[in-house]
Amino acid sequence: MAHGQVAGRLAHHATKTATLGTSSSKPSLIREIGLGVGLGIFVGAFWKVYHVNYRRKVEDFYASYEKGEITVEAQG
């Protein structure tokens, strides 16, 4: 058996194994759109929560600075 035939058989076996659990070999447009929208909403929500928390920390810092509770010194 030639080397090319062995590699071809291994590639065919790997492709069959990778697509074994799927119902069809072509991608579903509706499924792809749904996954994209779901992932976008999840990442967007994470981004929003991160920035709201960061903004709150900055606002707390400046509120404390204005009240005189903390001071900032330049080093150099």
All heavy atoms as a GROMACS GRO file, in nm:
protein
  584
    1MET      N    1   0.085  -0.116   0.000
    1MET     CA    2   0.000   0.000   0.000
    1MET      C    3   0.091   0.124   0.000
    1MET      O    4   0.180   0.137   0.081
    1MET     CB    5  -0.089  -0.002   0.123
    1MET     CG    6  -0.202   0.096   0.118
    1MET     SD    7  -0.313   0.078   0.259
    1MET     CE    8  -0.435  -0.029   0.188
    2ALA      N    9   0.064   0.218  -0.088
    2ALA     CA   10   0.146   0.338  -0.100
    2ALA      C   11   0.115   0.436   0.013
    2ALA      O   12   0.009   0.430   0.074
    2ALA     CB   13   0.122   0.404  -0.235
    3HIS      N   14   0.210   0.524   0.036
    3HIS     CA   15   0.196   0.622   0.144
    3HIS      C   16   0.075   0.712   0.122
    3HIS      O   17   0.004   0.746   0.216
    3HIS     CB   18   0.324   0.705   0.155
    3HIS     CG   19   0.318   0.811   0.262
    3HIS    ND1   20   0.314   0.779   0.395
    3HIS    CD2   21   0.313   0.946   0.253
    3HIS    CE1   22   0.307   0.890   0.466
    3HIS    NE2   23   0.307   0.993   0.381
    4GLY      N   24   0.048   0.753   0.000
    4GLY     CA   25  -0.065   0.840  -0.031
    4GLY      C   26  -0.199   0.774   0.000
    4GLY      O   27  -0.293   0.839   0.045
    5GLN      N   28  -0.207   0.644  -0.025
    5GLN     CA   29  -0.332   0.573   0.003
    5GLN      C   30  -0.358   0.564   0.153
    5GLN      O   31  -0.471   0.577   0.198
    5GLN     CB   32  -0.328   0.433  -0.058
    5GLN     CG   33  -0.334   0.434  -0.210
    5GLN     CD   34  -0.318   0.294  -0.266
    5GLN    OE1   35  -0.261   0.206  -0.201
    5GLN    NE2   36  -0.369   0.273  -0.387
    6VAL      N   37  -0.254   0.542   0.231
    6VAL     CA   38  -0.269   0.533   0.376
    6VAL      C   39  -0.314   0.669   0.430
    6VAL      O   40  -0.405   0.677   0.513
    6VAL     CB   41  -0.138   0.487   0.442
    6VAL    CG1   42  -0.147   0.496   0.593
    6VAL    CG2   43  -0.103   0.346   0.399
    7ALA      N   44  -0.250   0.776   0.385
    7ALA     CA   45  -0.287   0.909   0.432
    7ALA      C   46  -0.430   0.941   0.391
    7ALA      O   47  -0.505   1.002   0.468
    7ALA     CB   48  -0.190   1.013   0.375
    8GLY      N   49  -0.470   0.901   0.272
    8GLY     CA   50  -0.606   0.926   0.226
    8GLY      C   51  -0.708   0.851   0.310
    8GLY      O   52  -0.814   0.905   0.344
    9ARG      N   53  -0.678   0.727   0.346
    9ARG     CA   54  -0.769   0.648   0.428
    9ARG      C   55  -0.779   0.706   0.569
    9ARG      O   56  -0.886   0.710   0.628
    9ARG     CB   57  -0.725   0.502   0.433
    9ARG     CG   58  -0.737   0.433   0.297
    9ARG     CD   59  -0.694   0.292   0.302
    9ARG     NE   60  -0.809   0.214   0.351
    9ARG     CZ   61  -0.801   0.091   0.396
    9ARG    NH1   62  -0.684   0.032   0.401
    9ARG    NH2   63  -0.907   0.028   0.438
   10LEU      N   64  -0.666   0.754   0.624
   10LEU     CA   65  -0.668   0.816   0.756
   10LEU      C   66  -0.748   0.946   0.755
   10LEU      O   67  -0.824   0.973   0.847
   10LEU     CB   68  -0.526   0.843   0.805
   10LEU     CG   69  -0.445   0.721   0.847
   10LEU    CD1   70  -0.302   0.760   0.879
   10LEU    CD2   71  -0.510   0.651   0.965
   11ALA      N   72  -0.733   1.025   0.649
   11ALA     CA   73  -0.808   1.149   0.638
   11ALA      C   74  -0.957   1.121   0.626
   11ALA      O   75  -1.040   1.189   0.687
   11ALA     CB   76  -0.759   1.230   0.519
   12HIS      N   77  -0.993   1.019   0.550
   12HIS     CA   78  -1.134   0.982   0.535
   12HIS      C   79  -1.191   0.936   0.669
   12HIS      O   80  -1.302   0.974   0.706
   12HIS     CB   81  -1.148   0.872   0.429
   12HIS     CG   82  -1.288   0.826   0.409
   12HIS    ND1   83  -1.383   0.904   0.348
   12HIS    CD2   84  -1.351   0.711   0.443
   12HIS    CE1   85  -1.498   0.839   0.345
   12HIS    NE2   86  -1.481   0.721   0.402
   13HIS      N   87  -1.116   0.856   0.742
   13HIS     CA   88  -1.161   0.807   0.873
   13HIS      C   89  -1.176   0.925   0.970
   13HIS      O   90  -1.273   0.930   1.047
   13HIS     CB   91  -1.063   0.704   0.928
   13HIS     CG   92  -1.099   0.656   1.066
   13HIS    ND1   93  -1.209   0.576   1.088
   13HIS    CD2   94  -1.042   0.678   1.186
   13HIS    CE1   95  -1.218   0.551   1.218
   13HIS    NE2   96  -1.116   0.611   1.279
   14ALA      N   97  -1.083   1.020   0.969
   14ALA     CA   98  -1.091   1.135   1.058
   14ALA      C   99  -1.213   1.220   1.025
   14ALA      O  100  -1.282   1.270   1.115
   14ALA     CB  101  -0.964   1.219   1.047
   15THR      N  102  -1.244   1.238   0.898
   15THR     CA  103  -1.360   1.315   0.857
   15THR      C  104  -1.488   1.246   0.900
   15THR      O  105  -1.581   1.311   0.950
   15THR     CB  106  -1.361   1.335   0.704
   15THR    OG1  107  -1.239   1.396   0.666
   15THR    CG2  108  -1.477   1.423   0.661
   16LYS      N  109  -1.496   1.115   0.883
   16LYS     CA  110  -1.614   1.041   0.926
   16LYS      C  111  -1.632   1.049   1.076
   16LYS      O  112  -1.744   1.066   1.126
   16LYS     CB  113  -1.604   0.894   0.884
   16LYS     CG  114  -1.660   0.866   0.747
   16LYS     CD  115  -1.649   0.719   0.709
   16LYS     CE  116  -1.724   0.631   0.805
   16LYS     NZ  117  -1.725   0.490   0.766
   17THR      N  118  -1.524   1.039   1.152
   17THR     CA  119  -1.530   1.044   1.297
   17THR      C  120  -1.573   1.183   1.346
   17THR      O  121  -1.653   1.195   1.437
   17THR     CB  122  -1.394   1.008   1.358
   17THR    OG1  123  -1.356   0.879   1.310
   17THR    CG2  124  -1.401   1.004   1.509
   18ALA      N  125  -1.523   1.287   1.282
   18ALA     CA  126  -1.554   1.424   1.324
   18ALA      C  127  -1.701   1.459   1.297
   18ALA      O  128  -1.761   1.536   1.370
   18ALA     CB  129  -1.464   1.523   1.252
   19THR      N  130  -1.760   1.401   1.193
   19THR     CA  131  -1.898   1.434   1.158
   19THR      C  132  -1.995   1.323   1.198
   19THR      O  133  -2.109   1.322   1.152
   19THR     CB  134  -1.911   1.459   1.006
   19THR    OG1  135  -1.870   1.341   0.936
   19THR    CG2  136  -1.827   1.577   0.964
   20LEU      N  137  -1.953   1.235   1.286
   20LEU     CA  138  -2.035   1.121   1.323
   20LEU      C  139  -2.164   1.161   1.394
   20LEU      O  140  -2.269   1.107   1.367
   20LEU     CB  141  -1.953   1.026   1.412
   20LEU     CG  142  -2.015   0.890   1.443
   20LEU    CD1  143  -2.034   0.813   1.313
   20LEU    CD2  144  -1.925   0.812   1.536
   21GLY      N  145  -2.158   1.260   1.482
   21GLY     CA  146  -2.274   1.296   1.561
   21GLY      C  147  -2.369   1.394   1.492
   21GLY      O  148  -2.475   1.424   1.544
   22THR      N  149  -2.334   1.445   1.375
   22THR     CA  150  -2.419   1.544   1.309
   22THR      C  151  -2.525   1.476   1.225
   22THR      O  152  -2.506   1.367   1.174
   22THR     CB  153  -2.336   1.638   1.221
   22THR    OG1  154  -2.271   1.560   1.121
   22THR    CG2  155  -2.234   1.714   1.303
   23SER      N  156  -2.638   1.544   1.209
   23SER     CA  157  -2.747   1.485   1.132
   23SER      C  158  -2.730   1.507   0.983
   23SER      O  159  -2.781   1.431   0.903
   23SER     CB  160  -2.881   1.544   1.178
   23SER     OG  161  -2.882   1.684   1.158
   24SER      N  162  -2.661   1.614   0.943
   24SER     CA  163  -2.637   1.637   0.802
   24SER      C  164  -2.495   1.689   0.783
   24SER      O  165  -2.434   1.742   0.875
   24SER     CB  166  -2.737   1.739   0.746
   24SER     OG  167  -2.718   1.864   0.807
   25SER      N  168  -2.444   1.675   0.663
   25SER     CA  169  -2.306   1.716   0.639
   25SER      C  170  -2.294   1.865   0.609
   25SER      O  171  -2.187   1.920   0.619
   25SER     CB  172  -2.248   1.635   0.522
   25SER     OG  173  -2.323   1.660   0.406
   26LYS      N  174  -2.404   1.932   0.570
   26LYS     CA  175  -2.395   2.074   0.541
   26LYS      C  176  -2.442   2.155   0.663
   26LYS      O  177  -2.529   2.112   0.738
   26LYS     CB  178  -2.477   2.110   0.418
   26LYS     CG  179  -2.623   2.077   0.429
   26LYS     CD  180  -2.694   2.111   0.301
   26LYS     CE  181  -2.841   2.074   0.314
   26LYS     NZ  182  -2.916   2.109   0.197
   27PRO      N  183  -2.385   2.274   0.683
   27PRO     CA  184  -2.423   2.354   0.799
   27PRO      C  185  -2.564   2.411   0.784
   27PRO      O  186  -2.609   2.441   0.673
   27PRO     CB  187  -2.319   2.464   0.803
   27PRO     CG  188  -2.266   2.473   0.665
   27PRO     CD  189  -2.279   2.336   0.606
   28SER      N  190  -2.632   2.428   0.895
   28SER     CA  191  -2.766   2.484   0.896
   28SER      C  192  -2.755   2.635   0.912
   28SER      O  193  -2.694   2.684   1.008
   28SER     CB  194  -2.847   2.425   1.011
   28SER     OG  195  -2.967   2.496   1.028
   29LEU      N  196  -2.816   2.710   0.823
   29LEU     CA  197  -2.809   2.855   0.828
   29LEU      C  198  -2.878   2.909   0.953
   29LEU      O  199  -2.825   2.997   1.021
   29LEU     CB  200  -2.873   2.916   0.702
   29LEU     CG  201  -2.873   3.067   0.693
   29LEU    CD1  202  -2.731   3.118   0.688
   29LEU    CD2  203  -2.950   3.112   0.572
   30ILE      N  204  -2.992   2.855   0.986
   30ILE     CA  205  -3.066   2.900   1.104
   30ILE      C  206  -2.984   2.873   1.230
   30ILE      O  207  -2.977   2.957   1.320
   30ILE     CB  208  -3.204   2.831   1.112
   30ILE    CG1  209  -3.285   2.857   0.986
   30ILE    CG2  210  -3.279   2.873   1.237
   30ILE    CD1  211  -3.314   3.003   0.960
   31ARG      N  212  -2.923   2.756   1.236
   31ARG     CA  213  -2.842   2.721   1.353
   31ARG      C  214  -2.722   2.813   1.366
   31ARG      O  215  -2.688   2.859   1.476
   31ARG     CB  216  -2.797   2.576   1.342
   31ARG     CG  217  -2.720   2.529   1.462
   31ARG     CD  218  -2.686   2.382   1.451
   31ARG     NE  219  -2.602   2.342   1.560
   31ARG     CZ  220  -2.534   2.230   1.563
   31ARG    NH1  221  -2.542   2.146   1.463
   31ARG    NH2  222  -2.459   2.200   1.666
   32GLU      N  223  -2.655   2.842   1.254
   32GLU     CA  224  -2.540   2.932   1.256
   32GLU      C  225  -2.581   3.072   1.300
   32GLU      O  226  -2.511   3.134   1.380
   32GLU     CB  227  -2.476   2.940   1.116
   32GLU     CG  228  -2.411   2.811   1.071
   32GLU     CD  229  -2.280   2.784   1.140
   32GLU    OE1  230  -2.211   2.880   1.177
   32GLU    OE2  231  -2.247   2.666   1.158
   33ILE      N  232  -2.693   3.122   1.251
   33ILE     CA  233  -2.741   3.254   1.290
   33ILE      C  234  -2.776   3.255   1.438
   33ILE      O  235  -2.741   3.348   1.512
   33ILE     CB  236  -2.862   3.297   1.204
   33ILE    CG1  237  -2.816   3.323   1.061
   33ILE    CG2  238  -2.930   3.420   1.262
   33ILE    CD1  239  -2.928   3.345   0.963
   34GLY      N  240  -2.844   3.151   1.484
   34GLY     CA  241  -2.879   3.142   1.626
   34GLY      C  242  -2.758   3.138   1.716
   34GLY      O  243  -2.753   3.206   1.819
   35LEU      N  244  -2.657   3.059   1.679
   35LEU     CA  245  -2.535   3.053   1.759
   35LEU      C  246  -2.462   3.188   1.758
   35LEU      O  247  -2.411   3.231   1.862
   35LEU     CB  248  -2.442   2.944   1.706
   35LEU     CG  249  -2.487   2.801   1.734
   35LEU    CD1  250  -2.396   2.702   1.662
   35LEU    CD2  251  -2.487   2.774   1.883
   36GLY      N  252  -2.459   3.253   1.644
   36GLY     CA  253  -2.394   3.384   1.636
   36GLY      C  254  -2.464   3.488   1.721
   36GLY      O  255  -2.400   3.565   1.792
   37VAL      N  256  -2.597   3.491   1.714
   37VAL     CA  257  -2.674   3.587   1.795
   37VAL      C  258  -2.657   3.557   1.944
   37VAL      O  259  -2.635   3.647   2.025
   37VAL     CB  260  -2.823   3.586   1.754
   37VAL    CG1  261  -2.908   3.661   1.854
   37VAL    CG2  262  -2.840   3.644   1.615
   38GLY      N  263  -2.665   3.430   1.981
   38GLY     CA  264  -2.648   3.393   2.122
   38GLY      C  265  -2.511   3.429   2.175
   38GLY      O  266  -2.498   3.484   2.285
   39LEU      N  267  -2.408   3.400   2.097
   39LEU     CA  268  -2.272   3.434   2.139
   39LEU      C  269  -2.255   3.585   2.147
   39LEU      O  270  -2.192   3.636   2.240
   39LEU     CB  271  -2.171   3.374   2.042
   39LEU     CG  272  -2.024   3.391   2.076
   39LEU    CD1  273  -1.993   3.322   2.208
   39LEU    CD2  274  -1.937   3.335   1.966
   40GLY      N  275  -2.312   3.658   2.052
   40GLY     CA  276  -2.304   3.804   2.054
   40GLY      C  277  -2.371   3.863   2.175
   40GLY      O  278  -2.318   3.957   2.238
   41ILE      N  279  -2.486   3.812   2.212
   41ILE     CA  280  -2.557   3.862   2.330
   41ILE      C  281  -2.477   3.832   2.457
   41ILE      O  282  -2.464   3.917   2.545
   41ILE     CB  283  -2.699   3.802   2.338
   41ILE    CG1  284  -2.786   3.862   2.228
   41ILE    CG2  285  -2.761   3.824   2.475
   41ILE    CD1  286  -2.921   3.796   2.212
   42PHE      N  287  -2.422   3.712   2.465
   42PHE     CA  288  -2.342   3.675   2.582
   42PHE      C  289  -2.219   3.764   2.598
   42PHE      O  290  -2.192   3.817   2.705
   42PHE     CB  291  -2.300   3.528   2.573
   42PHE     CG  292  -2.209   3.484   2.683
   42PHE    CD1  293  -2.260   3.462   2.810
   42PHE    CD2  294  -2.074   3.467   2.661
   42PHE    CE1  295  -2.176   3.422   2.914
   42PHE    CE2  296  -1.989   3.428   2.763
   42PHE     CZ  297  -2.041   3.405   2.890
   43VAL      N  298  -2.145   3.782   2.490
   43VAL     CA  299  -2.023   3.864   2.496
   43VAL      C  300  -2.060   4.010   2.521
   43VAL      O  301  -1.992   4.080   2.598
   43VAL     CB  302  -1.940   3.847   2.367
   43VAL    CG1  303  -1.826   3.947   2.361
   43VAL    CG2  304  -1.887   3.706   2.357
   44GLY      N  305  -2.167   4.058   2.459
   44GLY     CA  306  -2.210   4.195   2.481
   44GLY      C  307  -2.250   4.220   2.626
   44GLY      O  308  -2.218   4.325   2.683
   45ALA      N  309  -2.320   4.125   2.686
   45ALA     CA  310  -2.360   4.139   2.827
   45ALA      C  311  -2.237   4.139   2.917
   45ALA      O  312  -2.229   4.219   3.012
   45ALA     CB  313  -2.455   4.026   2.866
   46PHE      N  314  -2.142   4.052   2.890
   46PHE     CA  315  -2.018   4.050   2.968
   46PHE      C  316  -1.945   4.182   2.957
   46PHE      O  317  -1.898   4.238   3.056
   46PHE     CB  318  -1.928   3.936   2.920
   46PHE     CG  319  -1.798   3.927   2.994
   46PHE    CD1  320  -1.792   3.872   3.121
   46PHE    CD2  321  -1.681   3.975   2.937
   46PHE    CE1  322  -1.672   3.864   3.189
   46PHE    CE2  323  -1.561   3.968   3.004
   46PHE     CZ  324  -1.556   3.913   3.130
   47TRP      N  325  -1.935   4.237   2.836
   47TRP     CA  326  -1.867   4.364   2.811
   47TRP      C  327  -1.937   4.477   2.887
   47TRP      O  328  -1.872   4.561   2.948
   47TRP     CB  329  -1.867   4.391   2.661
   47TRP     CG  330  -1.791   4.512   2.618
   47TRP    CD1  331  -1.841   4.634   2.588
   47TRP    CD2  332  -1.650   4.520   2.598
   47TRP    NE1  333  -1.741   4.718   2.550
   47TRP    CE2  334  -1.622   4.652   2.555
   47TRP    CE3  335  -1.546   4.430   2.612
   47TRP    CZ2  336  -1.494   4.694   2.528
   47TRP    CZ3  337  -1.418   4.472   2.582
   47TRP    CH2  338  -1.394   4.603   2.542
   48LYS      N  339  -2.070   4.477   2.884
   48LYS     CA  340  -2.147   4.582   2.950
   48LYS      C  341  -2.124   4.576   3.102
   48LYS      O  342  -2.102   4.678   3.166
   48LYS     CB  343  -2.295   4.564   2.918
   48LYS     CG  344  -2.387   4.659   2.984
   48LYS     CD  345  -2.410   4.778   2.898
   48LYS     CE  346  -2.517   4.865   2.960
   48LYS     NZ  347  -2.521   4.994   2.898
   49VAL      N  348  -2.132   4.458   3.161
   49VAL     CA  349  -2.112   4.443   3.305
   49VAL      C  350  -1.972   4.487   3.345
   49VAL      O  351  -1.954   4.557   3.446
   49VAL     CB  352  -2.138   4.297   3.348
   49VAL    CG1  353  -2.089   4.270   3.489
   49VAL    CG2  354  -2.286   4.264   3.336
   50TYR      N  355  -1.873   4.451   3.266
   50TYR     CA  356  -1.736   4.491   3.295
   50TYR      C  357  -1.723   4.643   3.297
   50TYR      O  358  -1.663   4.700   3.389
   50TYR     CB  359  -1.640   4.431   3.191
   50TYR     CG  360  -1.499   4.485   3.202
   50TYR    CD1  361  -1.413   4.439   3.300
   50TYR    CD2  362  -1.454   4.584   3.115
   50TYR    CE1  363  -1.285   4.490   3.312
   50TYR    CE2  364  -1.326   4.635   3.126
   50TYR     CZ  365  -1.241   4.587   3.223
   50TYR     OH  366  -1.116   4.638   3.234
   51HIS      N  367  -1.777   4.709   3.196
   51HIS     CA  368  -1.762   4.854   3.188
   51HIS      C  369  -1.845   4.928   3.292
   51HIS      O  370  -1.803   5.034   3.340
   51HIS     CB  371  -1.794   4.903   3.047
   51HIS     CG  372  -1.678   4.881   2.955
   51HIS    ND1  373  -1.569   4.962   2.952
   51HIS    CD2  374  -1.654   4.783   2.865
   51HIS    CE1  375  -1.483   4.917   2.864
   51HIS    NE2  376  -1.532   4.808   2.810
   52VAL      N  377  -1.962   4.875   3.329
   52VAL     CA  378  -2.040   4.937   3.436
   52VAL      C  379  -1.964   4.929   3.567
   52VAL      O  380  -1.958   5.027   3.643
   52VAL     CB  381  -2.180   4.872   3.446
   52VAL    CG1  382  -2.250   4.911   3.574
   52VAL    CG2  383  -2.264   4.910   3.325
   53ASN      N  384  -1.904   4.815   3.597
   53ASN     CA  385  -1.826   4.800   3.720
   53ASN      C  386  -1.703   4.891   3.719
   53ASN      O  387  -1.669   4.952   3.821
   53ASN     CB  388  -1.784   4.655   3.741
   53ASN     CG  389  -1.899   4.568   3.783
   53ASN    OD1  390  -1.997   4.616   3.838
   53ASN    ND2  391  -1.888   4.439   3.756
   54TYR      N  392  -1.636   4.901   3.606
   54TYR     CA  393  -1.518   4.987   3.596
   54TYR      C  394  -1.557   5.133   3.615
   54TYR      O  395  -1.490   5.207   3.686
   54TYR     CB  396  -1.451   4.967   3.460
   54TYR     CG  397  -1.326   5.051   3.444
   54TYR    CD1  398  -1.209   5.017   3.508
   54TYR    CD2  399  -1.328   5.165   3.365
   54TYR    CE1  400  -1.095   5.093   3.494
   54TYR    CE2  401  -1.214   5.244   3.351
   54TYR     CZ  402  -1.098   5.206   3.416
   54TYR     OH  403  -0.986   5.284   3.403
   55ARG      N  404  -1.667   5.174   3.553
   55ARG     CA  405  -1.714   5.312   3.567
   55ARG      C  406  -1.749   5.344   3.713
   55ARG      O  407  -1.720   5.452   3.764
   55ARG     CB  408  -1.834   5.334   3.478
   55ARG     CG  409  -1.888   5.474   3.481
   55ARG     CD  410  -2.003   5.490   3.386
   55ARG     NE  411  -2.058   5.624   3.398
   55ARG     CZ  412  -2.165   5.664   3.338
   55ARG    NH1  413  -2.231   5.583   3.258
   55ARG    NH2  414  -2.211   5.786   3.353
   56ARG      N  415  -1.811   5.248   3.781
   56ARG     CA  416  -1.846   5.268   3.922
   56ARG      C  417  -1.720   5.286   4.006
   56ARG      O  418  -1.715   5.372   4.095
   56ARG     CB  419  -1.929   5.151   3.973
   56ARG     CG  420  -1.976   5.169   4.114
   56ARG     CD  421  -2.063   5.059   4.162
   56ARG     NE  422  -2.029   4.934   4.095
   56ARG     CZ  423  -2.098   4.822   4.108
   56ARG    NH1  424  -2.203   4.819   4.184
   56ARG    NH2  425  -2.062   4.713   4.045
   57LYS      N  426  -1.615   5.208   3.980
   57LYS     CA  427  -1.490   5.222   4.054
   57LYS      C  428  -1.428   5.359   4.032
   57LYS      O  429  -1.379   5.423   4.126
   57LYS     CB  430  -1.391   5.114   4.012
   57LYS     CG  431  -1.424   4.976   4.062
   57LYS     CD  432  -1.321   4.876   4.012
   57LYS     CE  433  -1.359   4.736   4.049
   57LYS     NZ  434  -1.262   4.637   3.999
   58VAL      N  435  -1.431   5.406   3.908
   58VAL     CA  436  -1.373   5.538   3.878
   58VAL      C  437  -1.455   5.647   3.946
   58VAL      O  438  -1.399   5.741   4.004
   58VAL     CB  439  -1.366   5.559   3.725
   58VAL    CG1  440  -1.331   5.703   3.691
   58VAL    CG2  441  -1.266   5.463   3.663
   59GLU      N  442  -1.587   5.637   3.939
   59GLU     CA  443  -1.672   5.737   4.004
   59GLU      C  444  -1.652   5.736   4.156
   59GLU      O  445  -1.649   5.843   4.219
   59GLU     CB  446  -1.819   5.713   3.970
   59GLU     CG  447  -1.852   5.748   3.827
   59GLU     CD  448  -1.996   5.714   3.790
   59GLU    OE1  449  -2.066   5.650   3.871
   59GLU    OE2  450  -2.037   5.750   3.679
   60ASP      N  451  -1.637   5.620   4.217
   60ASP     CA  452  -1.611   5.612   4.360
   60ASP      C  453  -1.477   5.676   4.396
   60ASP      O  454  -1.464   5.745   4.497
   60ASP     CB  455  -1.611   5.466   4.408
   60ASP     CG  456  -1.750   5.405   4.411
   60ASP    OD1  457  -1.849   5.482   4.405
   60ASP    OD2  458  -1.759   5.280   4.419
   61PHE      N  459  -1.376   5.654   4.311
   61PHE     CA  460  -1.246   5.714   4.334
   61PHE      C  461  -1.255   5.866   4.333
   61PHE      O  462  -1.207   5.934   4.424
   61PHE     CB  463  -1.145   5.667   4.230
   61PHE     CG  464  -1.016   5.742   4.234
   61PHE    CD1  465  -0.921   5.713   4.330
   61PHE    CD2  466  -0.991   5.844   4.144
   61PHE    CE1  467  -0.801   5.785   4.335
   61PHE    CE2  468  -0.872   5.915   4.148
   61PHE     CZ  469  -0.777   5.885   4.244
   62TYR      N  470  -1.318   5.922   4.230
   62TYR     CA  471  -1.326   6.068   4.220
   62TYR      C  472  -1.418   6.128   4.327
   62TYR      O  473  -1.393   6.239   4.375
   62TYR     CB  474  -1.370   6.111   4.080
   62TYR     CG  475  -1.255   6.105   3.982
   62TYR    CD1  476  -1.252   6.009   3.882
   62TYR    CD2  477  -1.148   6.193   3.992
   62TYR    CE1  478  -1.147   6.004   3.793
   62TYR    CE2  479  -1.042   6.188   3.905
   62TYR     CZ  480  -1.042   6.094   3.805
   62TYR     OH  481  -0.936   6.088   3.719
   63ALA      N  482  -1.520   6.055   4.369
   63ALA     CA  483  -1.605   6.103   4.478
   63ALA      C  484  -1.525   6.109   4.608
   63ALA      O  485  -1.534   6.207   4.683
   63ALA     CB  486  -1.727   6.013   4.494
   64SER      N  487  -1.445   6.009   4.636
   64SER     CA  488  -1.360   6.009   4.755
   64SER      C  489  -1.255   6.117   4.747
   64SER      O  490  -1.223   6.184   4.847
   64SER     CB  491  -1.291   5.873   4.772
   64SER     OG  492  -1.386   5.771   4.793
   65TYR      N  493  -1.203   6.140   4.628
   65TYR     CA  494  -1.102   6.245   4.609
   65TYR      C  495  -1.162   6.383   4.634
   65TYR      O  496  -1.099   6.468   4.698
   65TYR     CB  497  -1.045   6.235   4.468
   65TYR     CG  498  -0.938   6.336   4.437
   65TYR    CD1  499  -0.813   6.326   4.494
   65TYR    CD2  500  -0.963   6.442   4.350
   65TYR    CE1  501  -0.714   6.419   4.466
   65TYR    CE2  502  -0.866   6.536   4.322
   65TYR     CZ  503  -0.742   6.523   4.379
   65TYR     OH  504  -0.645   6.616   4.352
   66GLU      N  505  -1.282   6.405   4.584
   66GLU     CA  506  -1.348   6.534   4.603
   66GLU      C  507  -1.383   6.559   4.751
   66GLU      O  508  -1.378   6.673   4.797
   66GLU     CB  509  -1.476   6.542   4.519
   66GLU     CG  510  -1.452   6.552   4.370
   66GLU     CD  511  -1.389   6.684   4.329
   66GLU    OE1  512  -1.422   6.787   4.389
   66GLU    OE2  513  -1.305   6.682   4.237
   67LYS      N  514  -1.420   6.454   4.824
   67LYS     CA  515  -1.453   6.468   4.966
   67LYS      C  516  -1.328   6.487   5.051
   67LYS      O  517  -1.337   6.523   5.168
   67LYS     CB  518  -1.527   6.344   5.016
   67LYS     CG  519  -1.667   6.330   4.961
   67LYS     CD  520  -1.729   6.201   5.013
   67LYS     CE  521  -1.865   6.176   4.952
   67LYS     NZ  522  -1.922   6.047   4.995
   68GLY      N  523  -1.211   6.457   4.996
   68GLY     CA  524  -1.087   6.470   5.072
   68GLY      C  525  -1.052   6.345   5.150
   68GLY      O  526  -0.962   6.348   5.234
   69GLU      N  527  -1.122   6.236   5.125
   69GLU     CA  528  -1.094   6.111   5.195
   69GLU      C  529  -0.963   6.048   5.150
   69GLU      O  530  -0.899   5.977   5.227
   69GLU     CB  531  -1.210   6.012   5.174
   69GLU     CG  532  -1.341   6.058   5.234
   69GLU     CD  533  -1.457   5.967   5.196
   69GLU    OE1  534  -1.437   5.874   5.117
   69GLU    OE2  535  -1.567   5.992   5.246
   70ILE      N  536  -0.925   6.074   5.026
   70ILE     CA  537  -0.798   6.022   4.974
   70ILE      C  538  -0.721   6.134   4.908
   70ILE      O  539  -0.778   6.237   4.869
   70ILE     CB  540  -0.820   5.907   4.873
   70ILE    CG1  541  -0.902   5.954   4.752
   70ILE    CG2  542  -0.886   5.788   4.937
   70ILE    CD1  543  -0.910   5.853   4.642
   71THR      N  544  -0.589   6.119   4.898
   71THR     CA  545  -0.506   6.215   4.829
   71THR      C  546  -0.420   6.142   4.728
   71THR      O  547  -0.398   6.021   4.738
   71THR     CB  548  -0.414   6.291   4.928
   71THR    OG1  549  -0.332   6.195   4.996
   71THR    CG2  550  -0.494   6.371   5.028
   72VAL      N  551  -0.374   6.217   4.630
   72VAL     CA  552  -0.290   6.160   4.527
   72VAL      C  553  -0.160   6.238   4.526
   72VAL      O  554  -0.159   6.362   4.523
   72VAL     CB  555  -0.359   6.170   4.388
   72VAL    CG1  556  -0.270   6.114   4.280
   72VAL    CG2  557  -0.493   6.098   4.390
   73GLU      N  558  -0.048   6.166   4.532
   73GLU     CA  559   0.084   6.229   4.529
   73GLU      C  560   0.157   6.185   4.405
   73GLU      O  561   0.154   6.068   4.368
   73GLU     CB  562   0.164   6.188   4.652
   73GLU     CG  563   0.108   6.236   4.784
   73GLU     CD  564   0.193   6.195   4.900
   73GLU    OE1  565   0.306   6.145   4.878
   73GLU    OE2  566   0.149   6.211   5.014
   74ALA      N  567   0.224   6.280   4.344
   74ALA     CA  568   0.305   6.249   4.226
   74ALA      C  569   0.441   6.202   4.272
   74ALA      O  570   0.502   6.260   4.362
   74ALA     CB  571   0.318   6.371   4.137
   75GLN      N  572   0.490   6.096   4.212
   75GLN     CA  573   0.622   6.045   4.244
   75GLN      C  574   0.714   6.075   4.127
   75GLN      O  575   0.674   6.070   4.012
   75GLN     CB  576   0.618   5.895   4.270
   75GLN     CG  577   0.544   5.856   4.394
   75GLN     CD  578   0.546   5.705   4.416
   75GLN    OE1  579   0.586   5.631   4.329
   75GLN    NE2  580   0.502   5.663   4.532
   76GLY      N  581   0.835   6.100   4.156
   76GLY     CA  582   0.922   6.121   4.044
   76GLY      C  583   1.047   6.180   4.074
   76GLY      O  584   1.133   6.223   4.110
   0.00000   0.00000   0.00000
